[in-house]
Amino acid sequence: MPPSDSLDAANAALQSGIEAMTSGDMDLACRCFEDSLGHVPNNHIALKNLAAIAAKRGQLADAEAYFDGVGPADETADMLFDLARICEALEKFDRSREAFGKAVARQDSTSKMKRAFAKFELRVGEREKAVQLYRELVDSDPSDTNAVLAYAKLIWTYAPGEAMACLAKLLEKVTDPNDRIEILFNLILYKESAGRSGRGQEKYHATSVSDGRVQFSNDELDALIEASSDVLADDETSASGLLANACAYHAKGERQVCLEYFMRLKEAQPKHVGSTVSLDDAFLSELSQQTINDIASGLPPVDWMKSLETGDKPVIFVSSDYPYFYHFGRYFVASINRHMPGACIQVHLMDAAPEQVADAVDWCNRHSSVTCAISNEMTGLGPAQSEEAACYYHAIRFVRFVQLRERYAGPLWLFDADVLAHRDALPVLQSGDGWDVAYRLRPGRLEPWNVINASLVGMAPTEAGTSFFRVAAAYLAHFWRENQLAWGIDQLALLAAFYATDNPRIRFLNALEQDIEMHEDGYFWFMSGPNKHALLNMENGKRSVLSGLRPSDQRFADAYLSYLP
């Protein structure tokens, strides 16, 4: 066939493929595009459309292969951006970074692409590269709300002045009250942190209930109420307006006003964690009357397997599904074994198959300096219900925590699974004198579900301590029965218990006991955020190095890697 005829045939097939795509007949579209390639093998339009169809069908390797056929002269920023996201999904991170880099370097690039590149760098642990990308976006457009908020969020822990300046400048330009709400939420947090640092107070650990309240940003708190009221004046069902007012009034200590807004939020956005805020006295009183048998009624049975012989020694309780235990909990056990010989650990698994339970038992048995017991429950929640399962795991672990009081006489300590012991904390955990409940109170937080941190809590062997956590467990079991478990409700339940119980003696955990900055003399190290998940890439051999970590996170990563088999 003469070249001109081949080109005409290719274009005709290409046009037919585009028409088929437009009408939704993807099978026909693929045949037409393949026919076009049969005439002109490097037809970049056909290749790009075939890649798009393959990606939409989840055939990512095929989509990548189609993009590989596109020559450099026919690349566009959109095509390179799509290739980058496909390679990221395939966990081909080096190639994804290369495609992102080429996309954002082109004249036809967009700020959306650069923001996605920054999010990718965060995902794989390259924090400083993400900061640089966001800085470039902010420098090019200081009114880019999304970029400014993301940039400030990344730098506020070590450069609060710059973070606040960026937000203050943005606030001067922004008139949309919804945008102002988001800016003010962040500005209050950063201003509280900076104010505490200026006075020599711990940024992340309040030392009393009064110390946890908003102290340095009352003007911004009033501005937040003004902005949210403006939103509600236009739309009285606005979820953002209701949520902002509810949180602001809670921060001001006006619980009844705050609850009125949360009740309205429940109607506007029933799936939001804010719809589960029930802090009225009548409801909390009802919860406080429940026994642990009432609370656990209807929950899946637990196979406790065995209990530890602990006497009055403290027991460390760690609960998760098996994959999370495999990637994090195992190394927590190993770190306790290294630094805390003689410790007692209760590992509670959720939805672990028999062979996974056997693997967990074998791992614990190999660490002979500690004593471990393992329990398991099957929730029946499958992979298709991953979000529901995650909320269940985080919430119902508190019911299991309270049930431990019937088994162990000493202090009980609940930990997240993704923690590392750094030094011998047994003397710290052993002491049950002078307190009933231990937790970290987060200062200057507006949302009720962000006030008390649930990553580490302690229950002393006292009636007041048991009552506190029994109310928290009852709160969570109630919303489980209502099918309303949401992410963060475990921390909300702790606040409910605070309001419901009669002045328990609180031990406010300090910066070494729950160490989120990885001090050399810290007892337990906690790392949150995307860098924690980037560690999984190193564990699985997908990356050998994480660069650009904050020094504190680098210390955690180094310690984590030291426990890999």
C-alpha positions as CSV (number, residue, x, y, z in Angstrom):
1,M,0.0,0.0,0.0
2,P,1.4,3.4,-0.9
3,P,2.5,5.6,2.1
4,S,-0.3,8.0,1.5
5,D,-2.9,5.2,1.5
6,S,-1.5,3.8,4.7
7,L,-1.7,7.2,6.3
8,D,-5.3,7.7,5.2
9,A,-6.2,4.2,6.5
10,A,-4.5,4.9,9.8
11,N,-6.3,8.2,10.2
12,A,-9.7,6.6,9.3
13,A,-9.1,3.9,11.9
14,L,-8.0,6.5,14.4
15,Q,-11.2,8.5,13.9
16,S,-13.3,5.4,14.2
17,G,-11.5,4.6,17.5
18,I,-12.1,8.1,18.9
19,E,-15.8,7.8,17.9
20,A,-16.1,4.4,19.6
21,M,-14.4,5.8,22.8
22,T,-16.8,8.7,22.8
23,S,-19.8,6.3,22.6
24,G,-18.3,4.1,25.4
25,D,-17.5,1.1,23.2
26,M,-13.9,0.5,24.4
27,D,-13.5,-2.9,22.8
28,L,-14.3,-1.5,19.4
29,A,-12.1,1.5,20.1
30,C,-9.1,-0.8,21.0
31,R,-9.6,-2.7,17.7
32,C,-9.6,0.5,15.7
33,F,-6.5,1.9,17.4
34,E,-4.7,-1.3,16.9
35,D,-5.7,-1.2,13.2
36,S,-4.4,2.3,13.0
37,L,-1.0,1.1,14.5
38,G,-1.0,-1.6,11.8
39,H,-0.7,1.1,9.2
40,V,1.4,3.6,11.1
41,P,3.3,1.8,14.0
42,N,4.4,5.0,15.7
43,N,1.0,6.7,15.7
44,H,1.3,8.5,19.0
45,I,-2.4,9.4,19.2
46,A,-3.5,5.7,18.9
47,L,-0.8,4.7,21.5
48,K,-1.9,7.3,24.0
49,N,-5.6,6.3,23.6
50,L,-4.8,2.6,24.0
51,A,-2.8,3.5,27.1
52,A,-5.7,5.5,28.5
53,I,-8.1,2.6,28.0
54,A,-5.7,0.1,29.5
55,A,-5.2,2.3,32.5
56,K,-8.9,2.7,33.0
57,R,-9.3,-1.1,32.9
58,G,-6.5,-1.5,35.5
59,Q,-4.1,-3.0,33.0
60,L,-1.3,-0.8,34.1
61,A,1.6,-2.8,32.6
62,D,-0.1,-2.7,29.2
63,A,-0.7,1.1,29.6
64,E,3.0,1.6,30.4
65,A,4.0,-0.5,27.3
66,Y,1.8,1.6,25.0
67,F,3.3,4.8,26.4
68,D,6.8,3.4,25.7
69,G,6.0,3.4,22.1
70,V,5.5,7.1,22.0
71,G,8.6,8.9,20.7
72,P,10.2,11.9,22.5
73,A,9.0,14.3,19.9
74,D,5.4,13.3,20.5
75,E,5.5,13.5,24.3
76,T,3.3,15.9,26.1
77,A,3.1,17.0,29.7
78,D,-0.3,15.2,30.1
79,M,1.1,12.0,28.7
80,L,4.2,12.1,30.9
81,F,2.0,12.9,33.9
82,D,-0.2,9.8,33.2
83,L,2.9,7.7,32.7
84,A,4.3,8.9,36.1
85,R,1.1,8.0,37.9
86,I,0.9,4.6,36.2
87,C,4.5,3.8,37.2
88,E,3.8,5.0,40.7
89,A,0.9,2.6,40.9
90,L,3.2,-0.2,39.6
91,E,5.7,0.9,42.3
92,K,8.3,1.6,39.7
93,F,9.3,4.7,41.7
94,D,12.5,5.7,39.9
95,R,10.8,5.7,36.5
96,S,7.8,7.5,38.0
97,R,10.1,10.3,39.3
98,E,11.7,10.5,35.9
99,A,8.4,10.9,34.2
100,F,7.1,13.4,36.7
101,G,10.3,15.4,36.3
102,K,10.0,15.6,32.5
103,A,6.3,16.5,32.8
104,V,6.9,19.5,35.2
105,A,9.8,20.7,33.1
106,R,7.7,21.2,30.0
107,Q,6.1,24.5,29.0
108,D,2.7,22.8,28.9
109,S,3.0,21.6,32.5
110,T,0.4,22.7,35.2
111,S,0.6,23.4,38.9
112,K,-1.6,20.3,39.4
113,M,1.2,18.2,38.0
114,K,3.8,19.7,40.3
115,R,1.6,19.2,43.3
116,A,1.1,15.6,42.3
117,F,4.9,15.2,42.0
118,A,5.4,16.7,45.5
119,K,2.8,14.2,46.9
120,F,4.7,11.4,45.2
121,E,8.0,12.5,46.7
122,L,6.3,12.5,50.1
123,R,5.0,9.0,49.6
124,V,8.4,7.6,48.9
125,G,10.0,9.4,51.8
126,E,11.7,12.3,49.9
127,R,10.5,15.0,52.1
128,E,13.0,17.7,51.2
129,K,12.3,17.2,47.5
130,A,8.6,17.6,48.2
131,V,9.3,20.8,50.2
132,Q,11.3,22.2,47.3
133,L,8.5,21.5,44.8
134,Y,5.9,23.2,47.0
135,R,8.3,26.1,47.6
136,E,8.5,26.6,43.8
137,L,4.7,26.6,43.6
138,V,4.4,29.1,46.4
139,D,7.1,31.4,44.9
140,S,5.4,31.3,41.5
141,D,1.9,32.0,43.0
142,P,1.6,33.0,46.6
143,S,-2.2,32.8,46.3
144,D,-2.2,29.1,45.3
145,T,-4.2,28.0,48.4
146,N,-3.5,24.3,47.9
147,A,0.2,24.8,47.5
148,V,0.6,27.2,50.4
149,L,-1.3,25.0,52.8
150,A,0.7,21.9,51.8
151,Y,4.0,23.8,52.0
152,A,3.1,25.3,55.5
153,K,2.1,21.8,56.7
154,L,5.5,20.4,55.7
155,I,7.6,23.1,57.3
156,W,5.7,24.2,60.4
157,T,7.4,21.8,62.8
158,Y,10.9,23.4,62.1
159,A,10.0,26.7,60.5
160,P,6.8,27.9,62.2
161,G,7.6,31.6,61.5
162,E,7.7,31.0,57.7
163,A,4.7,28.7,57.8
164,M,2.7,31.4,59.7
165,A,3.9,34.2,57.4
166,C,2.8,32.2,54.3
167,L,-0.6,31.6,55.7
168,A,-1.1,35.2,57.0
169,K,-0.2,36.5,53.5
170,L,-2.6,34.1,51.9
171,L,-5.3,35.1,54.4
172,E,-5.0,38.7,53.3
173,K,-5.8,37.8,49.7
174,V,-8.4,35.2,50.2
175,T,-12.1,36.3,50.5
176,D,-13.9,33.0,50.1
177,P,-14.9,32.1,53.7
178,N,-14.5,28.4,53.0
179,D,-10.9,28.9,52.1
180,R,-10.5,31.2,55.1
181,I,-11.7,28.4,57.3
182,E,-9.1,26.0,56.1
183,I,-6.3,28.6,56.4
184,L,-7.4,29.6,59.9
185,F,-7.6,26.0,61.1
186,N,-3.9,25.6,60.2
187,L,-2.8,29.0,61.3
188,I,-4.2,28.4,64.8
189,L,-2.3,25.1,65.1
190,Y,1.0,26.7,64.0
191,K,0.6,29.8,66.1
192,E,-0.1,27.7,69.2
193,S,3.0,25.6,68.5
194,A,5.2,28.7,68.0
195,G,3.8,30.4,71.1
196,R,4.5,27.3,73.2
197,S,8.1,27.1,71.9
198,G,8.6,30.8,72.6
199,R,7.7,30.2,76.2
200,G,9.8,27.1,76.6
201,Q,6.7,24.8,76.7
202,E,6.6,21.4,75.0
203,K,5.0,21.8,71.5
204,Y,3.3,18.4,71.4
205,H,2.7,17.5,75.0
206,A,0.4,19.5,77.4
207,T,1.1,19.1,81.1
208,S,-2.4,19.7,82.3
209,V,-5.9,20.3,81.0
210,S,-5.6,24.0,81.2
211,D,-2.2,23.9,79.5
212,G,-3.8,22.1,76.5
213,R,-6.2,24.9,75.8
214,V,-5.8,27.5,73.1
215,Q,-3.5,30.2,74.5
216,F,-1.9,32.2,71.7
217,S,-4.5,32.4,68.9
218,N,-7.8,33.6,70.3
219,D,-8.1,36.3,67.7
220,E,-7.8,33.7,65.0
221,L,-10.3,31.6,66.8
222,D,-12.8,34.5,66.7
223,A,-11.9,34.9,63.0
224,L,-12.7,31.3,62.4
225,I,-16.1,31.6,64.0
226,E,-16.7,34.7,61.8
227,A,-15.7,32.9,58.6
228,S,-17.8,29.8,59.4
229,S,-20.8,32.0,60.3
230,D,-20.5,33.7,56.9
231,V,-20.6,30.3,55.3
232,L,-23.7,29.3,57.3
233,A,-25.4,32.5,56.5
234,D,-25.4,31.5,52.8
235,D,-26.0,27.8,53.5
236,E,-27.1,26.7,56.9
237,T,-26.4,23.0,56.1
238,S,-22.8,23.7,55.0
239,A,-20.6,20.9,56.5
240,S,-17.5,23.1,56.5
241,G,-19.3,25.9,58.3
242,L,-20.9,23.6,60.9
243,L,-17.7,21.7,61.5
244,A,-15.6,24.9,61.9
245,N,-18.1,26.5,64.4
246,A,-18.4,23.2,66.3
247,C,-14.6,22.9,66.7
248,A,-14.1,26.5,67.5
249,Y,-16.7,26.6,70.3
250,H,-15.3,23.3,71.7
251,A,-11.9,25.0,71.9
252,K,-13.5,27.9,73.7
253,G,-14.9,25.5,76.3
254,E,-18.6,26.1,75.2
255,R,-19.5,22.4,75.1
256,Q,-23.3,22.9,74.7
257,V,-23.0,25.3,71.8
258,C,-20.4,23.0,70.1
259,L,-22.8,20.0,70.4
260,E,-25.6,21.9,68.7
261,Y,-23.4,22.4,65.7
262,F,-22.2,18.8,65.7
263,M,-25.9,17.6,65.8
264,R,-26.5,19.6,62.7
265,L,-23.3,18.3,61.1
266,K,-24.7,14.7,61.6
267,E,-27.5,15.5,59.3
268,A,-25.3,17.3,56.7
269,Q,-22.5,14.8,56.6
270,P,-23.4,11.6,58.5
271,K,-20.2,9.7,57.5
272,H,-17.9,12.3,59.0
273,V,-16.3,11.5,62.4
274,G,-17.8,14.7,63.7
275,S,-21.3,13.1,63.3
276,T,-20.2,10.7,66.2
277,V,-19.5,13.5,68.7
278,S,-22.0,12.8,71.5
279,L,-20.7,14.5,74.6
280,D,-24.0,15.3,76.4
281,D,-24.2,14.3,80.0
282,A,-27.2,12.0,79.6
283,F,-25.6,9.8,77.0
284,L,-22.3,9.6,78.8
285,S,-24.1,8.7,82.0
286,E,-25.8,5.8,80.2
287,L,-22.4,4.6,78.9
288,S,-20.9,4.7,82.4
289,Q,-23.5,2.2,83.7
290,Q,-22.4,-0.5,81.2
291,T,-20.4,-3.5,82.2
292,I,-17.7,-5.0,80.0
293,N,-20.1,-7.8,79.2
294,D,-22.7,-5.3,78.0
295,I,-20.0,-3.6,75.9
296,A,-18.6,-6.7,74.3
297,S,-22.0,-8.2,73.5
298,G,-22.4,-9.0,69.9
299,L,-18.7,-8.5,69.0
300,P,-16.8,-11.4,67.4
301,P,-15.4,-13.9,70.0
302,V,-11.8,-13.7,70.9
303,D,-9.5,-16.7,70.9
304,W,-7.3,-15.7,73.9
305,M,-5.1,-18.8,73.5
306,K,-3.3,-18.2,76.7
307,S,-2.6,-15.6,79.4
308,L,0.7,-14.4,80.8
309,E,1.8,-15.0,84.4
310,T,2.5,-11.4,85.2
311,G,1.6,-10.8,88.8
312,D,1.5,-7.0,89.2
313,K,4.0,-6.4,86.3
314,P,2.9,-4.0,83.5
315,V,1.5,-5.5,80.3
316,I,2.1,-4.0,76.9
317,F,-0.9,-4.4,74.7
318,V,-0.5,-4.1,70.9
319,S,-3.3,-4.8,68.5
320,S,-3.6,-4.7,64.7
321,D,-4.4,-6.9,61.7
322,Y,-1.7,-9.3,60.6
323,P,-0.2,-7.4,57.7
324,Y,0.4,-4.4,60.0
325,F,1.8,-6.6,62.6
326,Y,4.1,-8.2,60.0
327,H,5.4,-4.8,58.8
328,F,5.6,-2.9,62.1
329,G,4.4,-4.9,65.1
330,R,7.1,-7.5,64.7
331,Y,9.8,-4.9,65.0
332,F,8.1,-3.3,68.0
333,V,8.3,-6.7,69.7
334,A,12.0,-7.0,68.6
335,S,12.8,-3.6,70.0
336,I,11.2,-4.4,73.4
337,N,13.2,-7.6,73.4
338,R,16.4,-5.6,72.9
339,H,15.8,-2.8,75.3
340,M,13.3,-4.1,77.9
341,P,14.2,-7.6,78.9
342,G,11.6,-9.2,81.1
343,A,8.7,-7.2,79.6
344,C,5.3,-8.8,79.1
345,I,3.5,-8.3,75.8
346,Q,-0.1,-9.2,74.8
347,V,-0.3,-9.2,71.0
348,H,-3.9,-9.1,69.7
349,L,-4.4,-9.9,66.1
350,M,-7.4,-9.2,64.0
351,D,-8.5,-11.3,61.0
352,A,-5.3,-13.4,61.1
353,A,-5.5,-16.8,59.4
354,P,-4.2,-19.8,61.3
355,E,-0.8,-19.8,59.5
356,Q,-0.4,-16.1,60.2
357,V,-1.1,-16.7,63.9
358,A,1.5,-19.4,63.8
359,D,4.0,-17.1,62.2
360,A,3.3,-14.4,64.9
361,V,3.8,-17.0,67.7
362,D,7.1,-18.1,66.1
363,W,8.3,-14.6,65.8
364,C,7.5,-13.8,69.5
365,N,9.0,-17.1,70.7
366,R,12.3,-16.2,68.9
367,H,12.6,-13.2,71.1
368,S,13.3,-14.9,74.4
369,S,14.0,-11.8,76.5
370,V,10.3,-11.0,76.6
371,T,7.2,-13.0,77.4
372,C,4.4,-12.8,74.8
373,A,0.8,-14.0,74.6
374,I,-1.2,-13.9,71.4
375,S,-4.9,-13.5,70.9
376,N,-7.0,-13.3,67.7
377,E,-10.5,-12.4,66.5
378,M,-12.1,-12.8,63.1
379,T,-14.2,-9.8,62.2
380,G,-15.4,-11.2,58.8
381,L,-14.4,-7.9,57.1
382,G,-12.7,-8.7,53.8
383,P,-10.4,-6.7,51.5
384,A,-13.4,-4.9,49.9
385,Q,-14.2,-3.4,53.3
386,S,-10.7,-2.2,54.0
387,E,-11.8,1.2,55.3
388,E,-14.4,-0.3,57.5
389,A,-11.9,-2.8,58.8
390,A,-9.3,-0.2,59.6
391,C,-11.9,1.8,61.7
392,Y,-12.9,-1.4,63.5
393,Y,-9.3,-2.4,64.3
394,H,-8.5,1.0,65.7
395,A,-11.7,1.3,67.7
396,I,-12.5,-2.2,69.1
397,R,-8.9,-2.7,70.3
398,F,-10.1,-0.5,73.2
399,V,-12.8,-3.0,74.1
400,R,-10.1,-5.7,74.1
401,F,-7.9,-3.5,76.2
402,V,-10.6,-3.2,78.9
403,Q,-11.2,-7.0,78.8
404,L,-7.5,-7.4,79.7
405,R,-8.2,-6.0,83.2
406,E,-10.0,-9.3,84.0
407,R,-6.7,-11.1,83.1
408,Y,-3.9,-8.9,84.4
409,A,-3.5,-7.2,87.8
410,G,-0.8,-4.6,87.0
411,P,-0.7,-1.5,84.9
412,L,-1.9,-2.0,81.3
413,W,-0.5,0.0,78.4
414,L,-2.0,0.2,74.9
415,F,0.4,1.0,72.1
416,D,0.0,1.5,68.3
417,A,1.8,-1.3,66.5
418,D,4.2,1.1,64.6
419,V,6.3,2.1,67.6
420,L,9.8,1.3,68.6
421,A,11.1,0.9,72.1
422,H,14.4,2.9,72.5
423,R,15.5,2.3,76.0
424,D,14.4,0.3,79.1
425,A,11.0,1.8,80.0
426,L,9.9,-0.9,82.5
427,P,10.4,1.3,85.5
428,V,8.3,4.0,83.8
429,L,5.5,1.5,82.9
430,Q,5.6,-0.3,86.3
431,S,4.7,2.6,88.5
432,G,1.0,2.7,89.1
433,D,1.1,5.1,92.0
434,G,-0.6,8.5,91.9
435,W,-2.5,8.1,88.7
436,D,-5.5,6.3,87.1
437,V,-5.1,7.2,83.4
438,A,-2.1,8.1,81.3
439,Y,-2.2,9.7,77.9
440,R,-0.7,12.5,75.7
441,L,-2.8,15.6,75.6
442,R,-2.2,17.5,72.4
443,P,-2.1,21.3,73.1
444,G,-4.0,23.8,71.0
445,R,-6.1,21.3,69.0
446,L,-9.6,22.3,67.9
447,E,-11.2,19.0,66.8
448,P,-12.5,16.9,69.7
449,W,-11.0,13.8,68.1
450,N,-7.5,15.3,68.0
451,V,-7.3,16.4,71.7
452,I,-6.2,13.1,73.4
453,N,-3.8,10.9,71.4
454,A,-4.7,7.2,71.3
455,S,-1.3,5.9,70.2
456,L,-0.2,5.2,73.8
457,V,-2.5,5.2,76.8
458,G,-2.1,3.7,80.2
459,M,-4.6,2.1,82.6
460,A,-3.6,1.9,86.3
461,P,-5.0,-1.0,88.4
462,T,-7.6,1.3,90.0
463,E,-11.3,1.5,89.8
464,A,-11.1,5.0,88.4
465,G,-8.7,3.9,85.6
466,T,-10.8,0.9,84.7
467,S,-14.0,3.1,84.7
468,F,-12.4,5.6,82.4
469,F,-11.5,3.1,79.7
470,R,-14.8,1.2,80.2
471,V,-16.6,4.4,79.1
472,A,-14.3,4.8,76.1
473,A,-15.0,1.2,75.1
474,A,-18.7,1.6,75.6
475,Y,-18.7,4.7,73.4
476,L,-16.9,2.8,70.6
477,A,-19.1,-0.3,70.9
478,H,-22.2,2.0,70.7
479,F,-21.1,3.5,67.4
480,W,-20.0,0.1,66.1
481,R,-23.6,-1.1,66.6
482,E,-24.8,2.0,64.9
483,N,-22.4,1.2,62.0
484,Q,-20.8,4.6,62.4
485,L,-17.2,3.9,63.2
486,A,-15.1,6.5,61.6
487,W,-11.4,7.2,61.5
488,G,-10.4,9.1,64.7
489,I,-13.3,7.9,66.8
490,D,-10.9,6.1,69.1
491,Q,-9.5,9.4,70.2
492,L,-12.9,11.0,70.4
493,A,-14.0,8.1,72.8
494,L,-11.1,9.0,75.1
495,L,-12.4,12.6,75.3
496,A,-15.9,11.3,76.0
497,A,-14.4,9.3,78.9
498,F,-12.7,12.4,80.2
499,Y,-16.1,14.2,80.3
500,A,-17.9,11.2,81.7
501,T,-15.7,10.1,84.6
502,D,-15.3,11.8,88.0
503,N,-11.9,13.5,88.1
504,P,-9.6,10.6,87.4
505,R,-6.0,11.3,88.2
506,I,-4.4,11.9,84.8
507,R,-0.7,11.2,84.1
508,F,0.1,13.5,81.2
509,L,2.8,11.6,79.2
510,N,5.8,13.7,78.5
511,A,8.1,14.2,75.5
512,L,10.4,11.2,76.4
513,E,7.6,8.7,77.4
514,Q,5.8,9.3,74.1
515,D,8.7,10.6,72.0
516,I,7.6,11.9,68.5
517,E,11.0,13.7,68.0
518,M,13.2,10.6,68.6
519,H,15.3,12.0,71.4
520,E,18.4,9.9,72.3
521,D,17.0,9.5,75.8
522,G,13.4,8.9,74.7
523,Y,11.7,5.7,75.9
524,F,9.3,5.0,72.9
525,W,9.7,6.4,69.5
526,F,6.7,7.3,67.4
527,M,6.9,8.3,63.7
528,S,3.7,9.4,61.9
529,G,3.0,10.5,58.4
530,P,4.0,9.3,54.9
531,N,7.7,8.6,56.0
532,K,6.4,5.8,58.1
533,H,4.8,4.1,55.2
534,A,7.8,4.8,53.0
535,L,9.7,2.5,55.3
536,L,7.6,-0.4,53.8
537,N,9.3,0.2,50.5
538,M,12.7,-0.2,52.1
539,E,11.6,-3.3,54.0
540,N,10.3,-4.8,50.7
541,G,13.5,-4.0,48.8
542,K,11.9,-1.4,46.5
543,R,14.1,1.4,47.8
544,S,17.5,1.1,49.5
545,V,17.8,4.7,50.8
546,L,15.4,7.4,52.0
547,S,17.0,10.8,51.6
548,G,15.7,14.1,52.7
549,L,14.2,12.9,56.0
550,R,14.0,15.1,59.0
551,P,16.8,14.1,61.4
552,S,14.2,12.7,63.8
553,D,12.6,10.6,61.2
554,Q,16.0,9.4,60.0
555,R,16.8,8.1,63.5
556,F,13.5,6.2,63.5
557,A,14.3,4.8,60.0
558,D,17.7,3.7,61.0
559,A,16.4,2.0,64.1
560,Y,13.6,0.3,62.2
561,L,16.0,-1.1,59.6
562,S,18.2,-2.5,62.4
563,Y,15.4,-5.0,63.2
564,L,14.8,-6.4,59.7
565,P,15.6,-10.1,59.6
